[in-house]
Amino acid sequence: MDKIELNISDEHCPLRKSLEIIGGKWTMLIIYQINKRTIRYGDLKRSVVGISEKMLISQLKFLTEKGLVHKKAYAEIPPRVEYSLTDAGKELLPVINNIIDYSIKHNL
């Protein structure tokens, strides 16, 4: 694979733009959990240990706005909301798996 020369000082640098989305503390953990199945908010909250409710809501909103996560709200009482990955979100899974493999390989 040819190396691309990046100007990381440029705010439009693809690496910078990618890190804005996936570089957060919780982003990959959320995407990884949603990948397993369409998941309700409460189940997601329990599966991402240590995240606050405020942070989870914020991250889900961000990932939805960026087109990585799909949110489906049902008109029921009590309200039911489910999250699933979009095709763009699913494209991140090999990247996440490569990071996991790297971590295992190097005992991180």
C-alpha positions in Angstrom: 0.0 0.0 0.0 1.4 3.4 -1.0 1.9 5.8 1.9 0.0 9.1 1.7 1.8 12.2 2.7 -0.3 14.1 5.2 -0.1 17.6 6.5 -1.2 17.0 10.0 -1.2 20.8 10.7 -4.1 21.2 8.3 -7.5 21.0 10.0 -8.8 19.1 6.9 -6.2 16.4 7.3 -7.9 13.0 6.9 -6.1 11.6 9.9 -7.3 14.5 12.0 -10.9 14.2 10.8 -10.9 10.5 11.5 -9.5 10.9 15.0 -12.2 13.5 15.7 -14.7 10.7 15.2 -13.1 7.5 16.4 -10.4 8.9 18.7 -12.7 9.4 21.7 -12.4 7.3 24.8 -15.8 5.6 24.3 -16.4 5.6 20.6 -14.9 2.3 19.6 -16.3 0.6 22.7 -19.8 1.8 21.8 -19.4 0.8 18.1 -18.1 -2.6 19.1 -21.1 -3.3 21.4 -23.6 -2.1 18.9 -22.0 -4.3 16.3 -23.0 -7.4 18.2 -26.8 -6.7 17.6 -29.4 -4.1 17.5 -29.3 -2.9 21.1 -31.5 -0.9 23.4 -30.2 2.1 25.3 -30.3 0.3 28.7 -28.5 -2.8 27.4 -25.8 -0.5 25.9 -25.4 1.4 29.1 -24.8 -1.8 31.0 -22.4 -3.2 28.5 -20.1 -0.1 28.3 -18.9 -0.2 31.9 -17.8 3.1 33.4 -19.5 5.4 30.9 -21.9 8.0 32.5 -25.4 8.4 31.2 -24.6 11.9 30.0 -21.6 10.8 28.1 -23.4 7.8 26.5 -26.2 10.1 25.3 -23.7 12.6 24.0 -21.7 10.0 22.2 -24.7 8.3 20.6 -26.0 11.6 19.4 -22.6 12.4 17.9 -22.2 9.0 16.2 -25.8 9.3 14.9 -25.0 12.8 13.4 -21.8 11.4 11.8 -23.8 8.6 10.2 -22.2 5.7 12.0 -25.1 4.7 14.2 -28.8 4.5 13.4 -31.3 5.4 16.1 -34.8 4.0 15.9 -37.4 5.3 18.4 -40.7 3.5 18.8 -43.9 5.4 19.7 -44.6 3.4 22.9 -45.0 3.9 26.5 -42.5 3.5 28.0 -40.4 4.8 25.1 -38.2 2.3 23.4 -35.1 3.3 21.5 -32.8 0.9 19.6 -29.4 1.5 18.0 -27.7 -0.3 15.2 -24.7 0.4 13.0 -25.1 2.0 9.6 -23.0 0.7 6.7 -20.5 3.4 7.4 -20.3 2.2 11.0 -19.8 -1.4 9.9 -16.9 -0.2 7.8 -15.0 0.7 11.0 -15.2 -2.9 12.3 -12.1 -4.1 10.5 -10.2 -1.1 11.9 -11.3 -1.9 15.4 -10.4 -5.5 14.9 -6.9 -4.5 13.7 -6.5 -2.4 16.8 -7.6 -5.3 19.0 -5.1 -7.7 17.2 -2.3 -5.1 17.6 -3.0 -4.8 21.3 -3.0 -8.6 21.7 0.1 -9.0 19.6 2.1 -6.4 21.6 0.6 -7.3 25.0 -0.9 -3.9 25.5 
